[in-house]
Amino acid sequence: MYKFLIRPILFLFDPEVAHQISFSAIRILSKLGINHLFKKMFIIKDPRLEKEVFGLIFKNPVGLAAGFDKDAKLYNEFSDFGFGFIEIGTLTPKPQAGNPKKRLFRLVEDSGIINRMGFNNHGVFEAVEQLNKKHRVLIGGNIGKNKKTPNKDAIKDYLICFEALFEHVDYFVVNVSSPNTPGLRELQDKEPLFKLLKKLKSQNGKLSKKLESKEKPILLKIAPDLSDDQLLDIIDIVKESKIDGVIATNTTISRKGLKSHLILTEEQGGLSGKPLTNRSTEVIRFLAEKSNRAFPIIGVGGIHSAEDALEKLDAGADLVQLYTGFIYEGPGLIKKINKAILERTS
């Protein structure tokens, strides 16, 4: 139904407008109680799908990636489609409008999307207000820095977000890999990255002691465009900083092998979707093999089928996330992935 009826209608609109329409529709349908129908259609409850990763129990290993519910407005509603966890953000200390529109482009021939949103969000403190509702699903908090904050002061922005969200999310994701905030990817360099992660790790201990709670898992989201040497640096940094894992990968700046019109493919921003499938899996496999599976990996990038998800799990991912695949394939994809995982265990 989604691919033959709903998606063609949504694809008549500008991608950002379609996103807003989808949010409004989901909110209205949930208020009307239609979410119970979603639950029956899409949720698979089976203890064999449960997975413990970095000390958290996930109902199933399929999550919604950051960028979809930036401001934590519909995390419970999205859980009704069968997601095992929802990642909000990327959030910054101060609200920011992001880059000028138009900034989101569908590459239909490639089943991809180019975005240069630029961390548009209402700010971490508004998200905290949204997170005061009871959670029906595990929540990850993806954090970044404001565009106007120079890299030398970036740690302050990450700490503000970390402290504000600490009591409201189940794990954290440090985003230094978006291509849409000028200079952000420079924070992936070994020295500044290690310094940032060590500071967050230290604050994690202080807050957990102060609030008499457990420390929150901290993950690092990395770009698919890193070289093998840079990926080896990431492995060293994760081990030395003692953070809890890696999300591989963010969007790519590569445009290799695209079929879509040149005008579209030359748009600046990060590319997601099917063109990223193989590279993100390569990065997952490299990290898993070279680290001897020393830390958990969440695999994201180009998952448009159950087979794509299984490939990432086989490559070394412990969990997977959807974004562009969710847009192109619809919520049925979550169920298909979970069914495929169950078929393997039977």
C-alpha positions, 0 to 999 in steps of 0.5 A: 500500500505504501509504495503504490499509494502513499509514496507516489502522493508524497513524492508529488511534493517537495521532500521537506514539505512531504516530511512535514505532511507525514509528521502531521498525518502520523500525529493526527492518526495517532490522536484518532487511535489509528496507531493501534492498527499500525501496531497490529500491522507492523510490530513483531513481538518475539523474545528472540528479537531482543538484543542486549547492546552496551548494557541496554535491552533492545526490543528488536535491532531495527532503529530509526536513525537521527535526522528524522525526528530531530526535535523528539516530537513523535518518538512514541508514534514512530515506535508504533511502526515497529522500531526497536529504538529511536534516535533523535537529533542532531540537537544543538544548544541553541535553536538554528534554522539550518541552511537556506532552502531548497536543501533536500533532494530526492534522487529517485533513479538512485533511491537516494537523497541529498541533504544539506539541512545543516542541523536545523532544530529547535534546540536541546532544551525544547527537545527536553520538554518533548522528552518528558512524556513516557517513552515506549521505546529506547531513545538515543540522543544525537548531539552536535554543535551550533554552526556559529560555534568555532571548533575551538569551543565545540566541546562546550556545545557538546557538553551543554547538550549532554548535560541537558539530555542526560536524564532523558535519553538512553544513549548518546551519539556524538555527531562530528561527521555531518558534511553540512556544518562547515568545519565539523568533520575536522573534529574527526581528526585524532587529537580533537576527537579524542579530547572531545570524547574524553571530556564527555566520558568524564562528564558522564561519570560526574553526572551519574555519580551526582544523580546516583544513576548508571553512566549513559553509553556514548557512541561516535557517528563516523563518515563513510569517506574516511580512509583505512588509516583514519578508520584505524585511528577511530578504532584506537580512539574508541579503545583509548577513550573507552566510549561504548561504540560506533555508528557507521555511517553518516552520509557521504560526499561522494557522487560516484556511480549515480544515475540521476540527472547531473543537476541533482547529483551536483547539489552540495550535501550528504548523500544517503540511500542505496548509493551508500549501501556497499560503502557503509557495509565495507566500513562496518566490516573493516571496523569489526575485523580490525578491532576484533569486534572490540566494541558494538557497531550500529550499521546505517546507510542504504538499507532498503531491504531485509537482505541489506540489513542482514548483510550489515549484521553479518559484516559486524553490526549489532544493530541497524538503523533506517532513514532513506530506506524508510522513506522509499520502502515504508514501515513494512521494511521494519517488519520484513527485517525483523521477520528475516532475523527470526527466520534465521533463528528458527 
